[in-house]
Amino acid sequence: MPKIPELMDAVVGFVNETLNILALPLEDLHQVMKKSFGKGRYHAEAAYREVFKLGNQDILAAPEFKGSPKLSRALDGRFHQRAG
């Protein structure tokens, strides 16, 4: 798990580019959601479930995001899923 400075680099990078959800442990994604969007574990777990359990590349298809249109607009196009 990255240390706080590395995590903050990821959060700062997130503002300007996309993040690879496949490279983030759930706890790190939780921190990114919290620091960047004021959202927490509920949405981080929904994103993880869509990608890792359901195999859906569109995390915004989760019901949790449909109930948060402002968050969905902010997240649109901000994550990618490229192995490697």
Residue pairs with C-beta under 8 A, 6 or more apart in sequence:
1 25
1 27
1 28
2 10
2 28
7 28
7 31
7 32
8 35
10 19
10 24
10 28
10 32
11 31
11 32
11 35
11 36
13 19
14 32
14 36
14 78
15 36
18 77
18 78
18 79
18 80
19 32
19 78
19 79
19 80
20 79
20 80
20 81
20 82
21 29
21 47
21 48
21 51
21 59
21 79
21 80
21 81
22 51
22 81
22 82
22 83
24 32
26 44
26 45
26 48
29 44
29 47
29 48
30 40
30 41
30 44
30 45
32 44
33 39
33 40
33 43
33 44
33 47
34 40
37 43
37 71
37 74
37 75
39 68
39 71
42 64
43 64
43 65
43 68
43 71
46 59
46 62
46 63
46 64
46 65
47 59
47 62
47 65
47 79
49 62
50 56
50 58
50 59
50 61
50 62
51 57
51 59
51 81
56 62
57 81
59 65
59 75
59 79
60 66
60 72
60 75
60 76
65 71
65 72
65 75
66 72
